[in-house]
């Protein structure tokens, strides 16, 4: 029976006659067959050629067939392995199967036995590939847009995380879509019908953090006229998303660790714990390992949070998605404004694709929204794009500018890319808002007044 596609088989045996017979018989069945006389020859071929099945003899000069089986299993996840040998023993069969050979065939064997074993091995490979394709081609979850390999990996991680109750740590630069991923995990999970409560840890003053998260009882402090539930009680049965987890104080980190360990919270002013059924998702744009070394983030909390990690790639590393995102955002904002969806010239698209996007997807979304609002004609040209994206001739003073001048220009460019949003600018620059304000003040003071 001829397979619907020419599947590739590599046969490895130190006997030339055996190679010729196997090659002739398998070729007659419609397979594309490669041969090698030893393991080193097989490895050389596998470096440049994708094969579906490796059929190897057990005993050969130099490295053995078991070594080849082990190599294929550990390095070629999309290739099956089959062992043939004239030294058939129970122990040999056990060893072959342990190393990962799908089939074990003892010499001498009939053509039909060979074809049956090959079909069984390849059928297992097809089943595995079908399952993988189903996962790979899953619809992008809940508003996350991307077709690049990096984003496909993110989608797979989201689907896997949604099927478990484990804590998830989502990492990535500002603007990469960490909250979208958290929502996708929640709404793809068994908790989808329960609340999803997002919390920006950096936006809550430290002195209010405990009462906001865990609630407080009447009389707990001046002004606490009634008992009020916190975010954890609100999220009971659902998911709580702790964005910017690195901004929590050491004292709050201890309390969060207790929640993760004991599944209970203490309302401010209460001595009685309350049980909560909450799944915790956390996100950060900082390297928590570095903060641990600086003793500003607890190592035990990090390991509690970091059960599953999903790392979001920056937009510059998945620029194949930029045109897809541009089309999506253009259609979205055109519909909101009741305007025709703008088209982009090839040159304008090239500029968008080659720009480094320090603000990631959020910056691209802001740029497209501004273009849909401001551009009157149907076609967006390069001249319509923000000035910092367009090609500019080097200034005469390019290599003579001071560090302060270069820094000032970069701050102004980032500020413009996020529509003047100082909070987002500070996130992109990896500085706090106070430092940003001070730098902007110095920039203003240094600029000549007319």
C-alpha positions as a printed Julia matrix, in Angstrom:
450×3 Matrix{Float64}:
   0.0     0.0    0.0
   1.51    3.33  -1.05
   1.34    6.09   1.6
  -0.49    9.31   0.64
   2.79   11.22   1.01
   6.38   10.12   0.53
   7.56    9.6    4.07
  11.3     9.65   4.6
  13.11    6.68   6.13
  16.79    6.42   7.1
  18.16    2.86   7.25
  21.42    2.34   9.19
  23.27   -1.0    8.93
  26.93   -1.95   8.52
  25.98   -4.7    6.01
  25.82   -3.32   2.45
  23.64   -6.2    1.23
  21.1    -5.58   4.0
  20.99   -1.88   3.17
  20.35   -2.59  -0.5
  17.52   -5.04   0.24
  15.81   -2.74   2.72
  16.17    0.27   0.43
  14.7    -1.64  -2.54
  11.78   -3.09  -0.56
  10.84    0.17   1.2
  11.16    2.19  -1.99
   8.71   -0.21  -3.64
   6.17    0.81  -0.99
   6.47    4.49  -1.89
   8.85    5.62   0.84
  11.86    7.88   0.21
  14.82    5.94   1.61
  18.26    7.14   2.75
  21.04    4.82   3.92
  24.1     4.96   6.18
  26.69    2.3    7.05
  27.29    3.48  10.62
  26.04    5.85  13.31
  28.43    8.68  12.41
  27.17    8.58   8.81
  23.59    8.63  10.08
  24.26   11.65  12.31
  25.85   13.52   9.39
  22.76   12.89   7.26
  20.35   13.82  10.07
  22.03   17.21  10.45
  20.82   18.25   6.98
  17.83   16.02   6.3
  14.49   15.65   8.08
  13.38   12.03   8.25
  10.22   10.49   9.66
  11.65    7.13  10.7
  15.12    5.81  11.52
  15.59    2.04  11.15
  18.86    0.99  12.75
  20.79   -2.21  13.3
  21.74   -2.91  16.92
  25.39   -3.99  16.72
  27.71   -1.98  14.48
  31.38   -0.97  14.65
  31.81    2.14  16.78
  28.65    3.6   18.27
  25.79    1.11  18.57
  22.21    1.25  17.43
  21.13    1.93  21.02
  23.3     5.06  20.99
  21.55    6.21  17.82
  18.13    5.49  19.32
  19.03    7.55  22.38
  20.3    10.43  20.21
  17.14   10.53  18.08
  14.89   10.41  21.14
  16.72   13.25  22.89
  17.3    15.52  19.88
  14.71   14.76  17.18
  11.26   14.88  18.73
   9.5    14.58  15.37
  11.23   11.34  14.29
  10.38    7.73  15.16
  12.95    4.95  15.67
  12.85    1.24  14.9
  15.45   -1.38  15.81
  16.43   -4.43  13.72
  19.01   -7.0   14.81
  20.36  -10.45  14.16
  21.13  -10.78  17.91
  17.57  -10.9   19.19
  17.36  -11.26  22.96
  14.77  -10.31  25.54
  17.29   -7.98  27.17
  18.08   -6.35  23.83
  14.4    -5.74  23.13
  13.89   -4.28  26.59
  16.87   -1.96  26.18
  15.71   -0.82  22.75
  12.23   -0.02  24.02
  13.62    1.75  27.09
  15.76    3.97  24.88
  12.71    4.85  22.81
  12.5     2.5   19.82
   8.85    2.16  18.78
   9.38   -1.22  17.09
  11.91   -4.06  17.54
  12.34   -6.51  14.67
  14.55   -9.65  14.8
  16.37  -10.95  11.73
  15.48  -12.82   9.64
  12.11  -11.2    8.95
   9.71  -11.32   6.04
   8.89   -8.35   3.85
   5.4    -8.29   5.32
   6.78   -8.18   8.89
   9.01   -5.28   7.87
   6.19   -3.34   6.23
   3.87   -3.94   9.18
   6.46   -2.68  11.71
   7.22    0.39   9.58
   3.51    1.23   9.23
   2.96    0.85  12.99
   5.87    3.18  13.79
   4.76    5.78  11.24
   1.12    5.56  12.4
   2.26    6.48  15.91
   4.16    9.43  14.47
   1.1    10.59  12.49
  -1.09   10.4   15.6
   1.41   12.46  17.58
   1.66   15.04  14.81
  -2.13   15.28  14.53
  -2.41   15.98  18.24
   0.34   18.57  18.0
  -1.23   20.3   15.0
  -4.53   20.52  16.87
  -2.74   22.32  19.69
  -0.6    24.48  17.4
  -3.58   25.6   15.35
  -5.76   26.48  18.32
  -7.39   29.85  17.95
  -5.43   32.69  19.58
  -7.1    33.03  22.98
  -9.14   36.04  24.02
  -7.87   38.93  21.97
  -4.2    37.91  21.76
  -3.06   38.47  18.19
  -0.14   36.72  16.54
   0.86   34.07  14.04
   4.61   33.98  14.66
   6.26   30.88  16.09
   7.0    32.74  19.34
   3.34   33.61  19.83
   2.22   30.11  18.89
   4.38   28.91  21.77
   2.63   31.43  24.03
  -0.79   30.16  22.91
   0.23   26.58  23.7
   1.47   27.64  27.13
  -1.82   29.47  27.81
  -3.87   26.38  26.92
  -1.71   24.17  29.13
  -1.8    26.64  32.05
  -5.6    26.96  31.77
  -6.03   23.23  32.28
  -4.26   23.25  35.66
  -4.85   25.1   38.95
  -1.14   25.97  39.25
   0.13   29.48  39.93
   1.47   31.23  36.82
   4.15   33.91  36.55
   3.87   35.98  33.35
   7.02   37.88  32.39
   7.81   40.33  29.64
   8.5    43.95  28.84
   5.92   46.64  29.39
   3.28   46.66  26.67
   3.64   43.02  25.59
   0.15   42.0   26.75
   0.64   40.32  30.12
  -2.9    41.09  31.32
  -4.36   39.72  28.09
  -2.52   36.46  28.74
  -3.8    36.36  32.33
  -7.39   36.89  31.12
  -6.93   34.19  28.48
  -5.79   31.71  31.13
  -8.74   32.54  33.39
 -11.44   32.48  30.72
 -10.09   29.21  29.28
 -10.06   27.55  32.7
 -12.79   25.86  34.79
 -13.0    29.14  36.77
 -14.21   31.11  33.73
 -17.68   31.73  35.2
 -16.19   33.19  38.4
 -14.6    36.65  38.86
 -11.33   37.75  37.29
  -9.86   40.51  39.46
  -6.84   42.41  38.08
  -4.71   44.43  40.51
  -1.9    46.81  39.6
   0.4    46.41  42.59
   2.39   49.5   41.58
  -0.69   51.74  41.62
  -1.77   51.05  45.22
   0.01   52.99  48.0
   1.91   50.63  50.28
   0.0    51.79  53.36
  -3.33   50.82  51.72
  -2.21   47.6   50.08
  -3.18   45.2   52.86
  -6.66   46.63  53.36
  -7.3    46.71  49.61
  -6.26   43.09  49.12
  -7.67   41.49  52.25
 -10.37   43.93  53.37
 -10.95   45.31  56.86
 -13.43   45.06  59.71
 -15.37   47.93  61.2
 -13.17   49.96  63.55
  -9.9    48.54  62.24
  -8.61   52.1   61.76
  -9.87   55.65  61.85
 -12.52   56.02  59.19
 -13.36   52.3   58.96
 -17.06   52.85  59.6
 -18.11   49.53  58.05
 -16.62   46.14  57.3
 -15.41   45.91  53.69
 -14.25   42.91  51.71
 -10.96   43.03  49.87
  -9.93   41.92  46.37
  -9.25   38.37  47.52
 -12.77   37.94  48.89
 -14.17   39.49  45.69
 -12.21   36.97  43.61
 -13.3    33.96  45.69
 -13.84   31.01  43.36
 -12.08   32.84  40.53
  -8.71   34.31  39.67
  -6.74   37.24  41.01
  -4.1    38.82  38.77
  -1.25   40.58  40.57
   0.37   42.8   37.95
   3.74   44.4   38.75
   4.24   41.94  41.61
   7.78   43.26  42.03
   6.37   46.52  43.43
   5.02   44.89  46.6
   6.74   45.68  49.89
   8.63   43.01  51.88
   5.84   42.98  54.48
   3.18   42.35  51.83
   5.3    39.65  50.24
   5.15   37.73  53.52
   1.36   38.04  53.61
   1.02   36.93  49.98
   3.23   33.94  50.72
   0.86   32.96  53.53
  -2.13   33.19  51.2
  -0.39   30.92  48.68
   0.54   28.42  51.38
  -2.59   28.38  53.55
  -5.32   29.6   51.17
  -6.57   32.01  53.83
  -6.49   35.75  54.52
  -6.78   37.94  57.6
  -8.93   41.04  57.2
  -7.29   44.11  58.69
  -8.37   44.33  62.34
  -9.51   40.69  62.52
  -7.83   37.78  64.27
  -9.92   35.17  62.51
  -8.68   33.84  59.15
 -11.01   33.48  56.18
 -10.62   30.65  53.73
 -10.44   31.78  50.08
 -10.51   29.71  46.92
  -8.52   31.92  44.58
  -6.1    31.1   41.8
  -3.2    33.56  41.68
  -1.62   34.77  38.45
   1.25   37.26  38.72
   3.16   39.38  36.23
   6.31   41.45  36.17
   8.43   43.37  33.67
  11.46   43.07  35.93
  13.93   40.25  36.49
  12.84   38.82  39.84
  16.04   36.8   40.11
  17.99   40.06  40.15
  15.68   41.51  42.81
  16.21   38.37  44.91
  19.98   38.91  44.76
  19.4    42.48  45.93
  17.17   41.13  48.73
  14.21   43.23  47.6
  12.08   40.23  46.63
  11.58   37.07  48.68
  13.05   33.93  47.16
  10.4    31.66  48.73
   7.6    33.8   47.25
   9.3    33.69  43.85
   9.31   29.89  43.83
   5.67   29.8   44.96
   4.69   32.09  42.09
   6.96   30.54  39.48
   5.26   27.15  39.14
   4.48   27.83  35.47
   6.25   30.64  33.6
   4.99   32.28  30.42
   7.52   34.7   28.92
   6.07   37.15  26.4
   8.43   38.15  23.59
   8.96   41.85  22.79
   7.4    43.02  19.53
  10.81   43.54  17.91
  11.43   39.78  18.18
   8.19   38.89  16.4
   8.04   41.52  13.71
   6.19   39.07  11.44
   3.16   39.9   13.62
   3.46   43.68  13.15
   1.51   43.78   9.88
  -1.18   41.51  11.34
  -1.51   43.76  14.39
  -1.56   46.85  12.18
  -4.48   45.5   10.15
  -6.34   44.49  13.29
  -5.9    47.82  15.08
  -6.73   49.8   11.91
 -10.03   47.95  11.48
 -10.84   48.26  15.19
 -10.34   52.03  15.44
 -11.91   52.73  12.05
 -15.05   50.92  13.2
 -15.08   52.85  16.49
 -14.79   56.18  14.64
 -17.12   55.15  11.8
 -14.37   55.77   9.26
 -13.13   53.63   6.36
 -10.25   51.36   7.3
  -7.04   53.04   6.08
  -4.6    51.3    3.78
  -0.84   51.52   4.28
   1.69   52.03   1.53
   4.42   49.41   1.17
   7.0    51.94   2.38
   4.94   52.79   5.46
   4.51   49.1    6.28
   8.26   48.58   5.91
   8.91   51.4    8.4
   6.45   49.91  10.89
   8.02   46.48  10.52
  11.58   47.7   10.97
  10.95   50.06  13.89
  12.24   48.76  17.24
   8.99   49.41  19.23
  10.27   50.13  22.75
   6.66   50.31  23.97
   5.79   47.01  22.25
   2.19   46.21  21.24
   0.78   49.04  23.35
   2.91   51.57  21.47
   1.87   50.13  18.09
  -1.78   50.33  19.11
  -1.37   53.99  20.12
   0.36   54.83  16.84
  -2.36   53.19  14.73
  -5.12   54.9   16.71
  -3.46   58.28  16.16
  -3.12   57.58  12.41
  -6.78   56.57  12.05
  -7.83   59.78  13.81
  -5.45   62.2   12.13
  -4.87   60.97   8.55
  -7.51   62.25   6.14
  -6.61   60.32   2.98
  -7.27   56.61   2.42
  -3.58   55.7    2.17
  -1.15   56.11   5.08
   2.26   57.17   3.78
   5.66   57.32   5.5
   5.25   61.08   6.0
   2.17   60.4    8.16
   4.1    58.28  10.66
   5.55   59.77  13.87
   8.81   61.6   13.19
  10.88   59.3   15.41
  10.04   56.38  13.07
  11.01   58.09   9.86
  14.49   58.1    8.38
  16.46   61.2    9.34
  19.84   62.33   8.11
  22.48   62.24  10.83
  22.82   65.57  12.55
  26.18   67.27  12.34
  26.54   67.11  16.08
  25.59   63.39  16.17
  28.89   62.24  17.63
  29.6    65.41  19.57
  26.41   65.52  21.63
  26.61   65.16  25.37
  25.12   62.18  27.18
  22.44   64.47  28.6
  21.39   65.54  25.09
  21.15   61.95  23.87
  19.16   60.96  26.97
  16.81   63.94  26.54
  16.1    62.99  22.93
  15.38   59.38  23.86
  13.02   60.4   26.67
  11.12   62.74  24.34
  10.84   59.98  21.7
   9.5    57.42  24.17
   7.08   59.99  25.64
   5.76   60.74  22.15
   5.38   57.03  21.35
   2.89   56.57  24.23
   0.91   59.77  23.64
   2.56   61.61  26.52
   1.65   59.0   29.14
   4.29   59.5   31.85
   3.47   56.27  33.7
   4.02   54.18  30.57
   7.13   56.21  29.7
   8.61   55.46  33.11
   7.84   51.75  32.66
   9.57   51.62  29.28
  12.61   53.53  30.58
  12.69   51.29  33.69
  12.67   54.26  36.07
  10.1    55.47  38.57
   7.77   58.42  37.93
   9.66   60.66  40.36
  12.93   60.15  38.47
  11.13   60.78  35.18
   9.64   64.03  36.5
  13.07   65.2   37.61
  14.59   64.38  34.23
  11.79   66.14  32.35
  12.21   69.19  34.57
  15.95   69.31  33.8
  15.22   68.92  30.08
  12.76   71.83  30.15
  15.18   74.02  32.1
  18.0    73.29  29.67
  16.01   74.12  26.54
  16.42   77.65  25.17
  13.41   79.93  25.64
  12.2    82.16  22.83
